Amino acid sequence: MRARIRLPFFQDSSKRIATAGLIESTFDLKGGDMKIAVLGTGSVGRALAGRFAELGHEVAVGTRDPAATLARGDYAAWAAERPGIALAAFADAAAGAEVVVNASSGAHSLAVLASVGEANLAGKVLLDVANEMTPSDGLPLVGANETASLGERIQRAFPSARVVKTLNTMNFEVMANPALVAGGDHTVFVSGEDAEAKRVATALLEQLGHTDVLDLGGIESARGAETALAFWLRVRMALGHNRFNFKIAR
Ligand SMILES: NC(=O)c1ccc[n+]([C@@H]2O[C@H](COP(=O)([O-])OP(=O)(O)OC[C@H]3O[C@@H](n4cnc5c(N)ncnc54)[C@H](OP(=O)(O)O)[C@@H]3O)[C@@H](O)[C@H]2O)c1
């Protein structure tokens, strides 16, 4: 199956789109496959990489040490069934991509992206799905608060990347296959400064099967999406499973 990005705002545009007054989009907005780098080999990285590949995108997964990752049983078994998905060092995976997904451990995301380098992120849509948290005796402690979020820190550290915080408010299976919960009738949020990047993100989210994409505003609004993890963890405790999501009734 070939992927088609539906971008109604740009369907009649054959021109490159100037963005943020700084950079020109490299997206072929007339449709076709996208080159997506998924930085992360955990549950989230594999779930999103697998789905994007199924949808017809060209997918590369990023990791610290490809040989070490391929020697990992969980990754090797998954990769063996998906020979079309490349595995490369973080920077190499991102270098050829149009869209980069940050699915790395939140505590290490800034270091991962630093290893990628700003040149490999410039002008690209950077979907940040990470949550920063630290273990504690009880529930993990959420890193974001009302004055700071990982999404903002990433945007500040890499100003030429077009960061969109999204998908971090649900479990990885629900991210990649929203129909698993209530037939997909629930909400995913986007936060970011760049309107075109949010449109690209929305198109990709809709391809995954998300039906209600709620734009929270600029990247500052990632504080809300990231602190929601504290609530998500308690809902998870109450339900005893991960297959749920938030629905903003309105
Ligand atoms: N699990 C979920 O359902 C869920 C839901 C919402 C959001 N999230 C967020 O999504 C992100 C990915 O979660 P996950 O559960 O798939 O995996 P994870 O274990 O949180 O992260 C795995 C990735 O982080 C990289 N990493 C770990 N330690 C590192 C270090 N010291 N330096 C550089 N990179 C390091 C790993 O690199 P290697 O490939 O080299 O090992 C791997 O690619 C996290 O930020 C998480 O909070 C997860």
The ligand as a MOL file (V3000), in Angstrom:
LIG
                    3D

  0  0  0     0  0            999 V3000
M  V30 BEGIN CTAB
M  V30 COUNTS 48 52 0 0 0
M  V30 BEGIN ATOM
M  V30 1 N 5.9210 3.0620 26.1740 0
M  V30 2 C 4.8470 3.8120 25.9270 0
M  V30 3 O 3.7210 3.2920 25.7750 0
M  V30 4 C 4.9870 5.3040 25.8340 0
M  V30 5 C 3.8450 6.0980 25.7450 0
M  V30 6 C 3.9740 7.4840 25.5840 0
M  V30 7 C 5.2490 8.0540 25.5010 0
M  V30 8 N 6.3590 7.2580 25.6280 0 CHG=1
M  V30 9 C 7.6790 7.8650 25.5220 0
M  V30 10 O 8.2570 7.4260 24.2950 0
M  V30 11 C 9.6730 7.3220 24.4180 0
M  V30 12 C 10.1100 5.9200 24.0150 0
M  V30 13 O 9.5920 5.0010 24.9350 0
M  V30 14 P 9.8910 3.4340 24.8280 0
M  V30 15 O 9.1360 2.8110 25.9220 0
M  V30 16 O 9.6900 2.9920 23.4330 0 CHG=-1
M  V30 17 O 11.4570 3.2850 25.0400 0
M  V30 18 P 12.5270 3.8550 26.0930 0
M  V30 19 O 13.1200 2.6910 26.7660 0
M  V30 20 O 11.9640 4.9560 26.9220 0
M  V30 21 O 13.6180 4.4930 25.0830 0
M  V30 22 C 14.3100 3.6650 24.2130 0
M  V30 23 C 15.2250 4.4790 23.3520 0
M  V30 24 O 15.9750 5.4110 24.1290 0
M  V30 25 C 17.3620 5.2780 23.8050 0
M  V30 26 N 18.2080 5.4930 24.9860 0
M  V30 27 C 18.0700 4.9180 26.2110 0
M  V30 28 N 19.0750 5.3140 27.0240 0
M  V30 29 C 19.8480 6.1400 26.2960 0
M  V30 30 C 21.0470 6.8680 26.5730 0
M  V30 31 N 21.6370 6.8110 27.7680 0
M  V30 32 N 21.5590 7.6180 25.6000 0
M  V30 33 C 20.9820 7.6810 24.3660 0
M  V30 34 N 19.8440 7.0040 24.0520 0
M  V30 35 C 19.3020 6.2530 24.9990 0
M  V30 36 C 17.5190 3.8400 23.3500 0
M  V30 37 O 18.6400 3.8160 22.4700 0
M  V30 38 P 19.1480 2.4270 21.8400 0
M  V30 39 O 18.2590 2.1710 20.6630 0
M  V30 40 O 20.5490 2.7250 21.4600 0
M  V30 41 O 19.0320 1.3870 22.9020 0
M  V30 42 C 16.2120 3.5670 22.6440 0
M  V30 43 O 16.2820 3.8780 21.2650 0
M  V30 44 C 9.9760 7.6680 25.8670 0
M  V30 45 O 10.3440 9.0170 25.9570 0
M  V30 46 C 8.6640 7.4260 26.5860 0
M  V30 47 O 8.5160 8.2000 27.7610 0
M  V30 48 C 6.2460 5.9100 25.8080 0
M  V30 END ATOM
M  V30 BEGIN BOND
M  V30 1 1 1 2
M  V30 2 2 2 3
M  V30 3 1 2 4
M  V30 4 1 4 5
M  V30 5 2 4 48
M  V30 6 2 5 6
M  V30 7 1 6 7
M  V30 8 2 7 8
M  V30 9 1 8 9
M  V30 10 1 8 48
M  V30 11 1 9 10
M  V30 12 1 9 46
M  V30 13 1 10 11
M  V30 14 1 11 12
M  V30 15 1 11 44
M  V30 16 1 12 13
M  V30 17 1 13 14
M  V30 18 2 14 15
M  V30 19 1 14 16
M  V30 20 1 14 17
M  V30 21 1 17 18
M  V30 22 2 18 19
M  V30 23 1 18 20
M  V30 24 1 18 21
M  V30 25 1 21 22
M  V30 26 1 22 23
M  V30 27 1 23 24
M  V30 28 1 23 42
M  V30 29 1 24 25
M  V30 30 1 25 26
M  V30 31 1 25 36
M  V30 32 1 26 27
M  V30 33 1 26 35
M  V30 34 2 27 28
M  V30 35 1 28 29
M  V30 36 1 29 30
M  V30 37 2 29 35
M  V30 38 1 30 31
M  V30 39 2 30 32
M  V30 40 1 32 33
M  V30 41 2 33 34
M  V30 42 1 34 35
M  V30 43 1 36 37
M  V30 44 1 36 42
M  V30 45 1 37 38
M  V30 46 2 38 39
M  V30 47 1 38 40
M  V30 48 1 38 41
M  V30 49 1 42 43
M  V30 50 1 44 45
M  V30 51 1 44 46
M  V30 52 1 46 47
M  V30 END BOND
M  V30 END CTAB
M  END
